Amino acid sequence: MKKYIYLIIILIFTINLFSLNIVTSIKPLELITKELVPDANITTIYENSDSFFNLKIDSKDFNNVDLFVVLDKEIILSENSKSVVLSEGVLFYPYKENPFIWTDPLYTVVIAYKIEKKLESISPENANEFRNNLLNFTQKLVDLSDSFSKIIKDKKINILDINETFIHFYKRYNIKYATLGEDETITKDKILVYNINYDDSTFDNLKNKKILVDIFASQYDDIINFYKTIIDALIN
């Protein structure tokens, strides 16, 4: 019996020894990365918008990291750091328009693809597993997106996004929206959308439907559930 226990301990140690060590800057990127490599050791730096926009972390503060996954420059990367910087390449213009690119499920497909390609280069022996996980994740996102598209097209939804958080989401599904900076008149038909960290009593007394969003997915363990929460709030 002791022999079997020792064998199990050795196996667990071996698995942990060879699992990838990944640092993601924010929780949504952690959740996406986890879909591709569920057995990785993932550390997330910024838990909410307050820290994300006000702190800068240096990659030199970390040891034995196989991959950094960041949106832009929220982690200072050294030249020899292996990284995925999502504001570069095909997502450059969407990111510049609005940094919350993960709010669009189809941009998340692109994010996952970029991460998966880097994982293949780091751990080529596991390439097939990464690709299969990417395909499964992509299918879930596309199915979710297609289903919502069919539901939302006949609904007349009018959004006032207080924090300008879900711009990519509205544009993807042709949802009518405005932002607070546009001096928009707040009529009773408008759905008010704002981040859970938003602290302002200005809108408390309005009888408009209000949707609080956890834009950094701090309370989620699954990115699909993050989208489902927003979708359910909009259509119900």
Backbone as CSV, one residue per row, in Angstrom:
resi,resn,N_x,N_y,N_z,CA_x,CA_y,CA_z,C_x,C_y,C_z
1,MET,0.837,-1.209,0.000,0.000,0.000,0.000,0.871,1.258,0.000
2,LYS,1.934,1.257,0.834,2.836,2.395,0.893,3.494,2.647,-0.456
3,LYS,3.788,1.538,-1.170,4.430,1.656,-2.468,3.534,2.430,-3.437
4,TYR,2.219,2.160,-3.411,1.271,2.842,-4.288,1.157,4.323,-3.928
5,ILE,1.170,4.610,-2.628,1.092,6.002,-2.176,2.306,6.786,-2.665
6,TYR,3.484,6.199,-2.539,4.699,6.852,-3.007,4.643,7.100,-4.513
7,LEU,4.120,6.118,-5.245,4.018,6.239,-6.697,3.094,7.396,-7.088
8,ILE,1.967,7.531,-6.390,1.019,8.612,-6.659,1.661,9.968,-6.378
9,ILE,2.390,10.051,-5.266,3.060,11.310,-4.907,4.072,11.698,-5.974
10,ILE,4.821,10.707,-6.460,5.822,10.964,-7.501,5.158,11.437,-8.784
11,LEU,4.026,10.817,-9.139,3.301,11.201,-10.350,2.774,12.625,-10.250
12,ILE,2.207,12.981,-9.104,1.690,14.337,-8.889,2.822,15.348,-8.992
13,PHE,3.954,15.031,-8.360,5.105,15.925,-8.395,5.609,16.109,-9.821
14,THR,5.638,15.010,-10.594,6.117,15.064,-11.973,5.199,15.923,-12.828
15,ILE,3.883,15.750,-12.650,2.913,16.542,-13.410,3.090,18.019,-13.118
16,ASN,3.209,18.371,-11.845,3.385,19.775,-11.459,4.701,20.336,-11.966
17,LEU,5.718,19.461,-11.988,7.043,19.890,-12.399,7.052,20.348,-13.853
18,PHE,6.283,19.641,-14.698,6.319,19.926,-16.124,5.124,20.744,-16.623
19,SER,4.245,21.193,-15.727,3.139,22.038,-16.169,3.667,23.442,-16.453
20,LEU,2.992,24.130,-17.352,3.439,25.457,-17.746,3.111,26.493,-16.668
21,ASN,4.025,27.426,-16.480,3.811,28.552,-15.571,3.478,29.779,-16.407
22,ILE,2.271,30.282,-16.244,1.780,31.379,-17.078,1.318,32.530,-16.185
23,VAL,1.659,33.745,-16.592,1.188,34.942,-15.901,0.259,35.693,-16.857
24,THR,-0.963,35.950,-16.402,-1.892,36.777,-17.173,-2.128,38.073,-16.414
25,SER,-2.344,39.138,-17.157,-2.486,40.430,-16.481,-3.851,40.577,-15.823
26,ILE,-4.914,40.034,-16.446,-6.262,40.189,-15.909,-7.023,38.870,-15.951
27,LYS,-8.085,38.779,-15.152,-8.839,37.540,-14.995,-9.437,37.017,-16.311
28,PRO,-10.023,37.867,-17.166,-10.549,37.319,-18.426,-9.499,36.573,-19.243
29,LEU,-8.260,37.073,-19.250,-7.202,36.390,-19.991,-6.822,35.074,-19.314
30,GLU,-6.912,35.045,-18.001,-6.704,33.783,-17.278,-7.755,32.751,-17.688
31,LEU,-9.020,33.183,-17.734,-10.102,32.258,-18.056,-9.990,31.722,-19.481
32,ILE,-9.565,32.586,-20.406,-9.376,32.152,-21.788,-8.205,31.185,-21.885
33,THR,-7.106,31.520,-21.227,-5.918,30.656,-21.256,-6.215,29.293,-20.640
34,LYS,-6.995,29.291,-19.578,-7.348,28.039,-18.899,-8.113,27.097,-19.814
35,GLU,-8.878,27.650,-20.746,-9.599,26.814,-21.705,-8.634,26.062,-22.615
36,LEU,-7.484,26.642,-22.871,-6.505,26.062,-23.790,-5.544,25.118,-23.099
37,VAL,-5.198,25.444,-21.861,-4.234,24.626,-21.111,-4.698,24.554,-19.658
38,PRO,-5.698,23.714,-19.388,-6.329,23.673,-18.065,-5.414,23.244,-16.925
39,ASP,-4.315,22.574,-17.241,-3.426,22.097,-16.176,-2.272,23.066,-15.899
40,ALA,-2.287,24.219,-16.505,-1.206,25.199,-16.285,-1.321,25.852,-14.923
41,ASN,-0.188,26.305,-14.418,-0.167,27.134,-13.209,-0.297,28.587,-13.659
42,ILE,-1.464,29.189,-13.446,-1.726,30.534,-13.947,-1.818,31.526,-12.791
43,THR,-1.037,32.579,-12.894,-1.072,33.669,-11.916,-1.640,34.911,-12.589
44,THR,-2.632,35.523,-11.971,-3.234,36.737,-12.510,-2.868,37.925,-11.634
45,ILE,-2.456,39.024,-12.265,-1.916,40.167,-11.533,-2.986,41.151,-11.093
46,TYR,-3.806,41.591,-12.031,-4.768,42.660,-11.745,-6.159,42.076,-11.565
47,GLU,-6.727,42.272,-10.401,-8.033,41.694,-10.085,-9.198,42.593,-10.495
48,ASN,-8.965,43.890,-10.624,-10.055,44.796,-10.976,-9.517,46.020,-11.705
49,SER,-10.417,46.891,-12.101,-10.032,48.049,-12.908,-9.164,49.041,-12.139
50,ASP,-9.365,49.140,-10.818,-8.588,50.095,-10.027,-7.097,49.801,-10.118
51,SER,-6.741,48.536,-9.906,-5.324,48.173,-9.949,-4.800,48.166,-11.379
52,PHE,-5.638,47.742,-12.322,-5.210,47.623,-13.716,-4.779,48.966,-14.293
53,PHE,-5.514,50.007,-13.997,-5.218,51.300,-14.590,-4.220,52.124,-13.776
54,ASN,-3.838,51.652,-12.609,-2.993,52.481,-11.742,-1.654,51.836,-11.369
55,LEU,-1.491,50.565,-11.631,-0.261,49.888,-11.243,0.490,49.372,-12.466
56,LYS,1.801,49.284,-12.345,2.620,48.671,-13.381,3.515,47.622,-12.736
57,ILE,3.515,46.439,-13.313,4.307,45.332,-12.792,5.422,45.023,-13.781
58,ASP,6.588,44.682,-13.264,7.730,44.334,-14.112,7.832,42.817,-14.208
59,SER,8.021,42.304,-15.412,8.132,40.849,-15.601,9.341,40.283,-14.862
60,LYS,10.333,41.136,-14.565,11.525,40.673,-13.844,11.212,40.288,-12.403
61,ASP,10.026,40.676,-11.937,9.622,40.316,-10.575,9.198,38.852,-10.462
62,PHE,9.114,38.171,-11.605,8.661,36.778,-11.615,9.788,35.856,-12.069
63,ASN,9.793,34.656,-11.513,10.786,33.654,-11.888,10.112,32.466,-12.564
64,ASN,10.831,31.859,-13.510,10.388,30.614,-14.151,9.013,30.723,-14.798
65,VAL,8.781,31.830,-15.484,7.512,32.012,-16.192,7.699,31.595,-17.647
66,ASP,6.838,30.706,-18.121,6.910,30.246,-19.511,6.246,31.218,-20.476
67,LEU,5.228,31.930,-20.002,4.480,32.804,-20.901,3.777,33.911,-20.126
68,PHE,3.846,35.148,-20.659,3.063,36.278,-20.166,1.964,36.564,-21.193
69,VAL,0.741,36.736,-20.718,-0.372,37.099,-21.589,-0.926,38.428,-21.106
70,VAL,-0.785,39.469,-21.941,-1.177,40.816,-21.533,-2.023,41.471,-22.627
71,LEU,-2.767,42.485,-22.243,-3.531,43.258,-23.226,-2.616,44.215,-23.981
72,ASP,-1.840,45.001,-23.212,-1.011,46.019,-23.853,0.313,46.174,-23.122
73,LYS,0.394,47.154,-22.226,1.659,47.427,-21.543,1.488,47.439,-20.032
74,GLU,0.464,46.710,-19.548,0.214,46.714,-18.115,1.253,45.916,-17.328
75,ILE,2.016,45.068,-18.035,3.186,44.415,-17.450,4.388,44.823,-18.298
76,ILE,5.436,45.293,-17.646,6.646,45.697,-18.365,7.434,44.435,-18.702
77,LEU,7.490,44.115,-19.984,8.110,42.869,-20.429,9.573,43.089,-20.793
78,SER,10.406,42.152,-20.377,11.814,42.202,-20.774,11.950,41.622,-22.182
79,GLU,13.082,41.864,-22.826,13.270,41.431,-24.204,13.205,39.925,-24.375
80,ASN,13.625,39.189,-23.362,13.639,37.731,-23.487,12.374,37.066,-22.947
81,SER,11.372,37.858,-22.566,10.115,37.287,-22.073,9.308,36.724,-23.232
82,LYS,8.815,35.516,-23.052,7.894,34.943,-24.033,6.505,35.465,-23.692
83,SER,5.866,36.094,-24.668,4.633,36.797,-24.343,3.657,36.816,-25.508
84,VAL,2.398,37.053,-25.163,1.347,37.374,-26.123,0.828,38.746,-25.736
85,VAL,0.990,39.718,-26.629,0.512,41.076,-26.389,-0.662,41.298,-27.338
86,LEU,-1.863,41.361,-26.783,-3.056,41.295,-27.611,-3.353,42.584,-28.369
87,SER,-2.780,43.713,-27.929,-3.003,44.971,-28.639,-2.188,45.046,-29.925
88,GLU,-1.310,44.077,-30.139,-0.478,44.060,-31.341,-1.109,43.168,-32.404
89,GLY,-0.885,43.492,-33.649,-1.384,42.649,-34.732,-2.842,42.911,-35.062
90,VAL,-3.594,41.850,-35.283,-4.949,41.957,-35.811,-5.909,42.686,-34.865
91,LEU,-5.614,42.695,-33.563,-6.491,43.347,-32.592,-6.060,44.777,-32.244
92,PHE,-5.089,45.303,-32.980,-4.560,46.644,-32.672,-5.663,47.702,-32.712
93,TYR,-6.405,47.774,-33.802,-7.421,48.819,-33.943,-8.618,48.616,-33.008
94,PRO,-9.124,47.394,-32.858,-10.194,47.212,-31.856,-9.757,47.609,-30.453
95,TYR,-8.504,47.284,-30.092,-8.015,47.637,-28.760,-7.938,49.157,-28.596
96,LYS,-7.440,49.851,-29.611,-7.315,51.310,-29.527,-8.691,51.973,-29.417
97,GLU,-9.685,51.380,-30.073,-11.037,51.929,-29.992,-11.616,51.770,-28.595
98,ASN,-11.411,50.595,-28.015,-11.910,50.311,-26.666,-11.132,49.114,-26.135
99,PRO,-10.469,49.248,-24.994,-9.566,48.182,-24.521,-10.253,46.904,-24.059
100,PHE,-11.583,46.948,-23.855,-12.270,45.772,-23.325,-12.652,44.803,-24.442
101,ILE,-11.646,44.345,-25.171,-11.893,43.542,-26.362,-12.481,42.167,-26.045
102,TRP,-12.263,41.661,-24.833,-12.787,40.338,-24.481,-14.302,40.335,-24.301
103,THR,-14.946,41.508,-24.309,-16.398,41.529,-24.160,-17.110,41.034,-25.418
104,ASP,-16.405,40.938,-26.512,-16.954,40.394,-27.750,-16.521,38.927,-27.861
105,PRO,-17.467,37.978,-27.835,-17.090,36.555,-27.913,-16.257,36.209,-29.146
106,LEU,-16.482,36.896,-30.259,-15.727,36.566,-31.470,-14.328,37.176,-31.457
107,TYR,-14.141,38.292,-30.764,-12.767,38.754,-30.534,-12.048,37.796,-29.584
108,THR,-12.808,37.187,-28.688,-12.199,36.215,-27.781,-11.684,35.004,-28.552
109,VAL,-12.337,34.648,-29.643,-11.823,33.584,-30.515,-10.432,33.961,-31.022
110,VAL,-10.265,35.214,-31.423,-8.967,35.691,-31.915,-7.934,35.687,-30.791
111,ILE,-8.348,36.137,-29.610,-7.453,36.128,-28.449,-6.968,34.705,-28.170
112,ALA,-7.894,33.759,-28.144,-7.548,32.365,-27.866,-6.605,31.812,-28.930
113,TYR,-6.850,32.172,-30.181,-5.995,31.706,-31.272,-4.552,32.196,-31.084
114,LYS,-4.403,33.477,-30.744,-3.059,34.034,-30.564,-2.329,33.351,-29.411
115,ILE,-3.046,33.087,-28.333,-2.433,32.414,-27.185,-2.051,30.984,-27.549
116,GLU,-2.951,30.303,-28.259,-2.703,28.905,-28.618,-1.464,28.768,-29.496
117,LYS,-1.276,29.666,-30.443,-0.105,29.595,-31.318,1.188,29.753,-30.527
118,LYS,1.164,30.638,-29.540,2.361,30.815,-28.709,2.596,29.585,-27.840
119,LEU,1.529,28.980,-27.329,1.670,27.757,-26.537,2.312,26.640,-27.358
120,GLU,1.928,26.545,-28.613,2.514,25.525,-29.493,4.025,25.705,-29.622
121,SER,4.458,26.965,-29.734,5.894,27.218,-29.889,6.671,26.932,-28.602
122,ILE,6.001,27.087,-27.466,6.651,26.855,-26.173,6.680,25.364,-25.824
123,SER,5.583,24.688,-26.142,5.469,23.270,-25.791,4.945,22.483,-26.991
124,PRO,5.780,22.297,-28.030,5.326,21.655,-29.269,4.846,20.217,-29.082
125,GLU,5.334,19.558,-28.054,4.907,18.173,-27.819,3.436,18.095,-27.408
126,ASN,2.875,19.202,-26.979,1.459,19.240,-26.583,0.589,19.999,-27.582
127,ALA,1.108,20.214,-28.785,0.418,21.033,-29.784,-0.976,20.499,-30.119
128,ASN,-1.094,19.177,-30.263,-2.403,18.598,-30.622,-3.450,18.869,-29.542
129,GLU,-3.021,18.776,-28.299,-3.943,19.043,-27.193,-4.388,20.502,-27.197
130,PHE,-3.438,21.416,-27.423,-3.774,22.839,-27.475,-4.764,23.117,-28.605
131,ARG,-4.512,22.516,-29.772,-5.389,22.741,-30.928,-6.791,22.212,-30.671
132,ASN,-6.873,21.034,-30.095,-8.196,20.466,-29.793,-8.958,21.323,-28.795
133,ASN,-8.240,21.802,-27.794,-8.888,22.678,-26.802,-9.354,23.979,-27.443
134,LEU,-8.541,24.507,-28.363,-8.922,25.728,-29.077,-10.179,25.499,-29.918
135,LEU,-10.229,24.370,-30.623,-11.394,24.064,-31.460,-12.659,23.934,-30.619
136,ASN,-12.551,23.246,-29.485,-13.713,23.072,-28.608,-14.182,24.406,-28.037
137,PHE,-13.236,25.218,-27.623,-13.561,26.530,-27.055,-14.180,27.440,-28.122
138,THR,-13.586,27.425,-29.307,-14.114,28.227,-30.413,-15.543,27.838,-30.743
139,GLN,-15.816,26.543,-30.760,-17.173,26.081,-31.073,-18.170,26.576,-30.033
140,LYS,-17.788,26.557,-28.771,-18.672,27.046,-27.708,-18.959,28.538,-27.881
141,LEU,-17.928,29.302,-28.235,-18.100,30.739,-28.410,-18.976,31.055,-29.628
142,VAL,-18.740,30.335,-30.719,-19.520,30.570,-31.940,-20.978,30.177,-31.727
143,ASP,-21.208,29.060,-31.058,-22.584,28.632,-30.771,-23.308,29.658,-29.913
144,LEU,-22.609,30.145,-28.892,-23.186,31.166,-28.014,-23.518,32.433,-28.796
145,SER,-22.585,32.859,-29.640,-22.760,34.070,-30.417,-23.913,33.935,-31.406
146,ASP,-23.974,32.804,-32.099,-25.046,32.582,-33.076,-26.414,32.562,-32.403
147,SER,-26.482,31.909,-31.267,-27.745,31.813,-30.542,-28.221,33.193,-30.100
148,PHE,-27.312,33.993,-29.556,-27.678,35.335,-29.094,-28.070,36.229,-30.271
149,SER,-27.367,36.102,-31.384,-27.675,36.906,-32.571,-29.120,36.700,-33.013
150,LYS,-29.584,35.461,-32.978,-30.951,35.155,-33.397,-31.974,35.734,-32.427
151,ILE,-31.644,35.701,-31.152,-32.573,36.203,-30.133,-32.650,37.726,-30.150
152,ILE,-31.509,38.375,-30.298,-31.432,39.824,-30.114,-31.939,40.611,-31.319
153,LYS,-31.955,40.002,-32.500,-32.270,40.765,-33.715,-33.693,41.329,-33.721
154,ASP,-34.618,40.698,-33.006,-36.004,41.163,-32.980,-36.352,41.956,-31.723
155,LYS,-35.354,42.177,-30.879,-35.596,42.924,-29.650,-35.116,44.370,-29.798
156,LYS,-35.912,45.294,-29.344,-35.542,46.703,-29.405,-34.913,47.114,-28.076
157,ILE,-33.596,47.039,-28.060,-32.850,47.351,-26.841,-32.085,48.646,-27.052
158,ASN,-32.146,49.506,-26.065,-31.491,50.817,-26.129,-30.615,50.966,-24.885
159,ILE,-29.318,51.000,-25.087,-28.353,50.981,-23.981,-27.725,52.355,-23.762
160,LEU,-27.557,52.719,-22.491,-26.663,53.819,-22.121,-25.558,53.203,-21.279
161,ASP,-24.369,53.099,-21.850,-23.234,52.471,-21.173,-22.454,53.543,-20.425
162,ILE,-22.578,53.529,-19.111,-21.988,54.580,-18.271,-20.464,54.564,-18.335
163,ASN,-19.878,53.382,-18.345,-18.416,53.261,-18.300,-17.781,52.911,-19.637
164,GLU,-18.573,52.851,-20.699,-18.067,52.515,-22.034,-17.323,51.179,-22.037
165,THR,-17.967,50.193,-21.433,-17.295,48.905,-21.249,-17.614,47.863,-22.318
166,PHE,-18.853,47.845,-22.823,-19.272,46.767,-23.718,-19.448,47.231,-25.166
167,ILE,-18.663,48.209,-25.579,-18.793,48.782,-26.910,-18.661,47.714,-27.997
168,HIS,-17.648,46.857,-27.877,-17.447,45.811,-28.895,-18.623,44.841,-28.935
169,PHE,-19.191,44.560,-27.799,-20.337,43.654,-27.712,-21.538,44.246,-28.449
170,TYR,-21.835,45.519,-28.193,-22.980,46.160,-28.849,-22.806,46.196,-30.357
171,LYS,-21.597,46.520,-30.790,-21.354,46.611,-32.232,-21.456,45.240,-32.900
172,ARG,-21.004,44.224,-32.229,-21.069,42.869,-32.804,-22.509,42.475,-33.093
173,TYR,-23.422,42.847,-32.193,-24.804,42.378,-32.319,-25.781,43.488,-32.710
174,ASN,-25.219,44.587,-33.241,-26.043,45.695,-33.742,-27.049,46.200,-32.697
175,ILE,-26.595,46.310,-31.472,-27.432,46.821,-30.388,-27.286,48.341,-30.320
176,LYS,-28.393,49.039,-30.270,-28.357,50.498,-30.180,-27.796,50.913,-28.822
177,TYR,-26.809,51.788,-28.844,-26.198,52.212,-27.578,-25.697,53.647,-27.676
178,ALA,-25.489,54.241,-26.520,-24.837,55.546,-26.402,-23.968,55.506,-25.154
179,THR,-23.061,56.444,-25.041,-22.216,56.538,-23.856,-22.512,57.834,-23.127
180,LEU,-22.120,57.895,-21.882,-22.443,59.048,-21.044,-21.818,60.325,-21.570
181,GLY,-20.645,60.203,-22.194,-19.945,61.375,-22.693,-20.603,62.024,-23.896
182,GLU,-21.645,61.400,-24.416,-22.306,61.938,-25.600,-23.471,62.861,-25.242
183,ASP,-23.582,63.255,-23.976,-24.673,64.131,-23.507,-26.037,63.562,-23.891
184,GLU,-26.155,62.284,-23.687,-27.378,61.572,-24.055,-28.483,61.832,-23.028
185,THR,-29.683,62.106,-23.513,-30.833,62.260,-22.626,-31.239,60.889,-22.090
186,ILE,-31.381,60.784,-20.785,-31.697,59.481,-20.178,-33.214,59.313,-20.131
187,THR,-33.745,58.707,-21.153,-35.173,58.399,-21.194,-35.426,57.065,-20.517
188,LYS,-36.672,56.825,-20.130,-36.990,55.648,-19.319,-36.800,54.322,-20.048
189,ASP,-36.724,54.364,-21.387,-36.555,53.126,-22.143,-35.114,52.646,-22.167
190,LYS,-34.182,53.491,-21.746,-32.767,53.129,-21.821,-32.376,52.187,-20.682
191,ILE,-31.622,51.165,-21.047,-31.029,50.263,-20.052,-29.674,50.840,-19.657
192,LEU,-29.467,51.062,-18.379,-28.200,51.610,-17.901,-27.242,50.467,-17.576
193,VAL,-26.084,50.501,-18.201,-25.068,49.472,-17.994,-23.842,50.129,-17.379
194,TYR,-23.382,49.583,-16.261,-22.152,50.115,-15.687,-21.436,49.056,-14.862
195,ASN,-20.144,49.290,-14.691,-19.270,48.342,-14.006,-19.605,48.265,-12.520
196,ILE,-19.420,47.090,-11.917,-19.733,46.912,-10.499,-18.895,47.822,-9.608
197,ASN,-17.726,48.271,-10.093,-16.874,49.145,-9.292,-17.260,50.619,-9.405
198,TYR,-18.240,50.908,-10.239,-18.652,52.302,-10.430,-19.362,52.809,-9.179
199,ASP,-18.839,53.886,-8.595,-19.368,54.401,-7.327,-19.901,55.810,-7.528
200,ASP,-21.187,55.904,-7.877,-21.821,57.203,-8.106,-23.323,57.016,-7.906
201,SER,-23.895,57.819,-7.048,-25.315,57.677,-6.728,-26.229,58.435,-7.702
202,THR,-25.657,59.024,-8.747,-26.414,59.858,-9.683,-27.627,59.143,-10.260
203,PHE,-27.471,57.853,-10.560,-28.524,57.119,-11.264,-29.383,56.250,-10.344
204,ASP,-29.101,56.292,-9.059,-29.785,55.385,-8.126,-31.299,55.556,-8.131
205,ASN,-31.765,56.773,-8.245,-33.202,57.032,-8.149,-33.958,56.860,-9.467
206,LEU,-33.224,56.636,-10.535,-33.877,56.414,-11.822,-34.506,55.022,-11.851
207,LYS,-35.668,54.923,-12.477,-36.378,53.643,-12.538,-35.994,52.808,-13.752
208,ASN,-35.013,53.265,-14.479,-34.530,52.505,-15.637,-34.019,51.136,-15.218
209,LYS,-34.112,50.194,-16.116,-33.483,48.896,-15.873,-31.986,49.121,-15.798
210,LYS,-31.348,48.525,-14.805,-29.904,48.686,-14.613,-29.217,47.317,-14.649
211,ILE,-28.090,47.281,-15.324,-27.295,46.053,-15.394,-25.893,46.359,-14.881
212,LEU,-25.536,45.719,-13.785,-24.180,45.844,-13.255,-23.325,44.741,-13.871
213,VAL,-22.203,45.123,-14.433,-21.338,44.137,-15.080,-20.007,44.036,-14.342
214,ASP,-19.533,42.831,-14.212,-18.221,42.571,-13.618,-17.233,42.514,-14.779
215,ILE,-16.827,43.690,-15.264,-16.087,43.771,-16.518,-14.774,42.996,-16.480
216,PHE,-14.161,42.866,-15.310,-12.915,42.108,-15.203,-13.148,40.662,-14.749
217,ALA,-14.422,40.228,-14.781,-14.785,38.830,-14.512,-14.192,38.304,-13.208
218,SER,-14.092,39.176,-12.223,-13.434,38.801,-10.973,-14.181,37.719,-10.199
219,GLN,-15.490,37.585,-10.464,-16.300,36.607,-9.736,-16.561,35.340,-10.549
220,TYR,-15.885,35.200,-11.674,-16.170,34.080,-12.581,-15.031,33.073,-12.634
221,ASP,-15.422,31.815,-12.868,-14.445,30.744,-13.092,-14.505,30.232,-14.524
222,ASP,-15.399,30.822,-15.330,-15.617,30.346,-16.694,-16.033,31.548,-17.540
223,ILE,-15.320,31.809,-18.630,-15.600,32.978,-19.461,-16.943,32.852,-20.173
224,ILE,-17.371,31.630,-20.470,-18.673,31.428,-21.115,-19.791,31.900,-20.185
225,ASN,-19.667,31.613,-18.910,-20.676,32.063,-17.939,-20.692,33.586,-17.815
226,PHE,-19.548,34.205,-18.004,-19.466,35.669,-18.018,-20.375,36.230,-19.118
227,TYR,-20.268,35.665,-20.324,-21.114,36.121,-21.431,-22.582,35.810,-21.173
228,LYS,-22.852,34.629,-20.652,-24.231,34.234,-20.417,-24.932,35.162,-19.408
229,THR,-24.191,35.604,-18.408,-24.747,36.530,-17.429,-25.197,37.837,-18.087
230,ILE,-24.351,38.372,-18.972,-24.677,39.614,-19.667,-25.861,39.398,-20.608
231,ILE,-25.824,38.315,-21.344,-26.901,38.018,-22.297,-28.238,37.852,-21.574
232,ASP,-28.237,37.088,-20.498,-29.482,36.868,-19.746,-30.027,38.184,-19.201
233,ALA,-29.134,39.043,-18.726,-29.570,40.328,-18.168,-30.200,41.212,-19.248
234,LEU,-29.710,41.123,-20.462,-30.210,41.961,-21.551,-31.570,41.479,-22.091
235,ILE,-31.731,40.184,-22.188,-32.939,39.673,-22.872,-34.082,39.346,-21.916
236,ASN,-33.812,39.336,-20.612,-34.875,38.989,-19.648,-35.399,40.231,-18.923
